[in-house]
Amino acid sequence: MTEEDSSAKMSEDVERYLKLNPPCSSSSSSSAVAFANKSGTFKSSSPPCPEHVLENVLESVLQFLTSRCDRNAVSLVCKSWYRVEAQTRFEVFIGNCYSLSPARLTHRFKGLRSIVLKGKPRFADFNLMPPNWGAQFAPWVVATAKAYPWLEKVHLKRMFVTDDDLALLADSFPGFKELTLVCCEGFGTSGIAVVANKCRQLKVLDLVESEVTDDEVDWISCFPEGESPLESLSFDCVESPINFNALEGLVVRSPFLKKLRTNRFVSLEELHRLMVRAPQLTSLGTGSFSPDNAPQGEQLPDYAAAFLACKSIVCLSGFREFRPEYLLAISPVCANLTSLNFSYANISPHMLNPIIRNCHNIRVFWALDSIRDEGLQAVAATCKELRELRIFPFDPREDSEGPVSGVGLQAISEGCRKLESILYFCQRMTNEAVTAMSENCPQLTVFRLCIMGRHRPDHVTGKPMDDGFGAIVKNCKKLTRLAVSGLLTDEAFSYIGEYGKLIRTLSVAFAGNSDKALRYVLEGCPKLQKLEIRDSPFGDAGLRSGMHRYCNMRFVWLSSCVLSLGGCRDVAQALPNVVVEVFGSDGDDDDDTVTGDYVETLYLYRSLDGPRKDAPKFVTIL
Amino acid sequence: MGGLKLRVPLLSPCLFLAFHASDNTSLSSFNPNFDAPLYISLSPFLQNSSTNSPRTRIRRRRTRQEEQSTQENTQEGNTKIDIDPKAMAYEKVNELNLKDTELCLGLPGRTEKIKEEQEVSCVKSNNKRLFEETRDEEESTPPTKTQIVGWPPVRSSRKNNTSVSYVKVSMDGAPYLRKIDLKTYKNYPELLKALENMFKVMIGEYCEREGYKGSGFVPTYEDKDGDWMLVGDVPWDMFSSSCKRLRIMKGSDAPALDSSL
């Protein structure tokens, strides 16, 4: 159920209650008293005021409301409802850590159990943001350590987390259960060791695409002895060796372990041992998928038998240094797989074929473009249940060979009609293929096409890619996320503005001709929340055209465009609730780097608590 | 030593870019079929207009991983000296002062600090190769494309893992180079065997003190810092991540190993 659906109508429970007990009718007081008598929630002898009774009842009802959009709507009804909602909210999602201060969070919500916190904008992943920009977890862990002793879950994305932060977390929350760090950095194996050791109820420790420094600490050995409540352990991004015997011991004493994602320092022999110990696994990250030693003949472990024994595996990933001769060992689980991630493995179509042929139930498939159009055709032929496809470039350069193209894209669109989400890197594309996808896959909510050659037109017709993307926004009526590329004129953006009514996230690079393009989008897309643009000819006029929107958006990023300081200042002055940051590409300048009028990067976001106090010197807040 | 000598003059691509970039009309007037990076301004050459021409950033940033590996190298007592890219970048090559043609960001006339930066992983700029002294004359490649920061938008963790590890292998006396993927070998014996098969020679066994004695062929490699090393001295993992190219020298040409080393 999308956020839009759930916010469009209140939860049925609440509506039903309101019908039965309208707040203003006189009859409600007697029924309210009767109810209160039953529940025994009032202490004084005089009948309690309806408001308090209502709050108590509302509390009971709101416990069933989990969607944050519903909860946000509830909190806007009146002060009383705001209070009750705040008391009963256990999970909070903060899409931009700078949109409010930790103090505001702890002031409003008193009983949080779970926090999701996101920091840097996505373009930071591609070296477009200088280091030490911010998004530190420290102030949040300090504030929540005091306010929420019963915190159980922390999920961070693109935050800067230190070992000290992790230590404080481990010390402050006795019931802590789940730690997930996605695209984070700033910590090392010593921080992980403290968490492993002190969080005795830890069920989930997931490190995903994070940079983890090797402090040469044997963190796996730091898990306490005895039966472990671990259900999920992911460390495939940790680029340092681990103590395998300790890992094996941990797996043996983790009867609830369902998800295990090992890193590339776990060999095939070791993986085999783990699988034998944990046949109940549902999700397995296979590590290197490469044997330590050259095969010794008779001593070869039966890898296929191990996979056969793990009947519950539905999700496979890893294959970080895989050896093709062992790939077929995964065959016994192919028919059950719903998710397969080959995106770190240089797999040819020839290698893919015997595997994918059996993967009828796959819903999520990630791979490198080494599988070529041929491989995509094989996927299209078999994977009728495919919902999400991601094709990454094996050779991520502008002028590399380009083994996948519109041929593969079109094949997928024809074979996988239920497709909802696609990320596709290629060297060249045609409008025809993109249009075909728009027509064949009406369920698409995410369409991200990256034509790696900048400004590349349709390689067959020589025309811009406007029509293809236009077809996508026009035909895919559920589209919420779009990333465009190739040669695009303002016309493409007029289509986006005209048809992209549900788009929440838009990524633009090296596209458009003029400010008109930016205006089309800012005026036409009412649901737009996240706008990230680089290297496009958009200037102050375009920026100004979105003034009416910025308070309702999570952020706007514009880098290497043609903005001037004056134009950015205008926005900052007109919108006091929006923080406007400008900075250059290099974080090495110690003093104010805004020399001259040119703005390298603009990052603006709404904030309830004004400009942040931790901005580094190279960031200027206008 | 035979081999193709490729020297593509530096001049023409730069002039071409200068010619195009001086045109301040809207971007759509550029020929979309031309593959060169059209929207980079050559700041020392031109008066940049402030309208409608984004300044594409071509700074390359040293990632944390790069920083770490440099630190690790020095910690392990690696006595190789880092070649300072600054020193190389502005040599004169082909009578052209390369500073004039350096692509940089920002408005003209702004004095840029020269930063020490390396593009992460396989996407190394061709420029550096030109500036260094190349022993092997087959190796001159023109700077056709400078790498743009953060493009294509692939996270560095993905780039590192899937980087192409093909290295060129030359052998003295052989008419053409070969290419091998270092990742397909797990250790030195496998690699040496493959080389022996490929070139139909006997290289023999590595010996710590004396290298490859008696075989007549000595496998050497150029590492990240541009130094030529003997294959087999360092652990395999270190070798495979730092080896940029291989050269099998004929025994008579290979300089004798100094016993003091």
Interface residues (C-beta under 8 A of the other chain):
Chain A: F123 D125 F126 N127 L128 P131 C183 E185 E209 E211 T213 C237 E239 R264 S290 A294 R320 E321 S343 Y344 N346 L368 F392 P393 F394 D395 P396 R397 E398 D399 F425 C450 M452 G453 R454 H455 R456 P457 G462 P464 L487 T489 A509 F510 N513 S514 R534 D535 S536 P537 G539 S559 S560 C561 V562 S564 S585 D586 D588 T595 G596 D597 Y598 E600
Chain B: S26 L27 S28 F30 P32 N33 D35 P37 L38 Y39 S50 T51 N52 S53 P54 R55 T56 R57 R59 R61 T63 R64 Q65 Q68 L105 G106 L107 R110 K113 K115 V120 C122 V123 T144 K145 Q147 I148 V149 G150 W151 P152 P153 V154 R155 S156 S157 R158 K159 N161 T162 V164 K183 K186 E190
